[in-house]
Amino acid sequence: VSMDGRCGGAGDAAMVFASVPTGSEPSSVITGCFDLSQAAVASLRFSYSKVVGRSGPRIDASADLGATWGAVWNAPAGAGGDCANGCADLAAYCGRGIVVLRLSAGTADASGVSMDDLLLVRDAACPSCVGLPGDLDSDGAVGLGDIATIVMHWGNNGAGALVGDADGNGTVGLSDIAVVVQRWGMRCP
């Protein structure tokens, strides 16, 4: 746990993963037990930071107290920067009893990988707001976080999906801010 400010909303501590020697298992933390036996759906919502182009973080789940693990979420490869929002769908583990989660750096070189603001939500799936124009941080709303995404990637250009390129012109810049401002306050239905 660190108080260095990375994804440390409201002044709380962020969990920062340590780098380990190449070939070693990535650093990880295993949660306490969650009873999902009566839940129809469940999700884990959180914020995370990572370096663009690197793996991690990752979340695995186990319904047998860690004897076996299944991946439930991996950070998108192109994502990166400070405090992106994430959500892990736990529906496959609902009705199975006690579940534990493993929060992992996902890579031996964990520089810049952190997680914070974890919230287990029973009876609610991850927001399914795919494709809301201007929602660059995938939090289901167009707002300040999307402006921050543009600023972090300002000036980047290239072909294909580009983080922060809200208008799809291949360059992150002023026209992307215009897309966000035009849709400011829009939310997932």
N, C-alpha and C positions, 0 to 999 in steps of 0.2 A: 504494500500500500504506500502511496506517495502523496505528499501534499504539494507537488510541483505545479499544479494548475492545469495539467492536461486533462481535459474532459472532467474537470472538477467543478461542475455547476454548483451554484449556491455556496461555494466555499468548502465543499466536502472533499473527501479524499478520492483519488482515482486509483484503480488497480493498474499498475504498470508491470508488464511482464519483463523478465530478465532474459538476456541472450545466453545461449549455452553453446558448448563446443559443437562444431559441425558433426552430424551423425548421431547426436544425442536427441532424446525426446524433447520437444518444445516445452518450455515452462508452462505450468497449468495450475488451476485451482479447482477443487471439487467441492460443490455446494453441499449443504445439508440435504436432508430428505424432503421431498414434496409429495403429498398424497394427491394423486390425480385420479384415484379410483372412481370418483363420482363426477368428474368433469367430462363434458361432451367435447369441448375444445379448450385449448389453452395456448398461451403464447408468452414468450419472454421478450420484453422490450428493454432497450438499453441504448447507450451511446458508446461510440468507440472512436479511437484515433489509430491511424497507421500511416506508413510512408507509401506514397503512390508507387505502384509497380511491385510492391513486396507482398508476400502472402501474409495471412493472419489478419485479425484474430479469427478463432474458430470456436464453435460450441458443439459439443457432443452430448448425448443423453444415454442413460442406462436405466433399464427397468429391473436389473438384477444386481443392484448395489455395486456396479462397476466391474462385474465379471466380463461383460461385453459392452461395447459402445457403438452408437450409431450417430453419424453426422446429422445435425439439424440445421446448422447455419455456417457459412463461410463468408468472410468479407469479400465483396466483389473485387476482382483483380485490379480494375482500373480506379477503384475508389481510393481515397486517401485524404489526408489532412486532419484537422482537428474536429472532434465532436460530431461525427456523422451519426444519424439515428439508424438503428437496426432492429430487427424483429425476427425471432426464431419461432417457427410454427411447431408446437408440441402435440398436435392432434394425434399423431401416431402413437403417443404414449398415454393418451387419455384412456381411462377404464382399465389400465394395467396395474394400478396400485401405486407403490412407492417408486419415485423417480429421482435420480440424482443427475446433476449437470456437471460437465467438465468444461471450464472456460480455459481456452488454450491460446498461447501466442500464435500457434499455427505454423511457426517457422523457428529455426535455430537462431536466426538473427532477428531478435525481437525489438530492435531499436525503434522507438516511437510507437509501439503497440500498447494500447491501454483500453480499458473498459470502465464504464461508470453507469450510474443511474439505472441499475437493474431492477426490473419490476415484473414479477410473475403475475399474469392476468388469467384467472380461471374464467371459463365461459365466454371468452372473446378471442377471436382469431387475429392474426396480424392484419393491419389495414391493407385492403386490396386496392390501393389507389395507384395503379400502374398507368403511367401516361398522362398525369395531370401536368399540363404545360406550365413550366416555371418552377415545379417542385423538384429542385435539383438535389436536395438532401434526403428525399424519400420519406419525409415525416408526415405526409398527407396534407400539408398546407403550404401555401406560397407566402414566404415572409423573409425575415431577417437572415435566417439560416441559409437561404438560397442566395442572397446577396453575398454572404460570407463565402460560399462555395465559389462564386464567380471571382471574388477578390483573390482567393487563394490560388486560383488557376489563371489569373489575368495574363493575357498575352500568349497563352498556349495555342498552338494551331496544329492541324493535321487532319488526315482523313479518318473516317469512321467515328465511332462513339467517342466523344471528348467530354471529360468531366467539366461542367460549367458552361458548356455550349448550348444555351437554352434555345437559340434560334436555329441551330443546326447548320450554320454557315462555315464551320470549320475553324473558327477563331473565337477565343473567349475574350469578350470586351464589352464596350458600351451598349451595343445592340442587344446583348444578353440581359443587361440590367433593365433595358426597356421592356423586354418580355416579362420579367419578374414584376416590375412596377405595374404594368398593365393588368396583371392577374393577381396583384397583391390581395391577400386575405381569402383567396379561394381555398376551399377545403375539399377533401374527399366526400362524396355523398354518403 
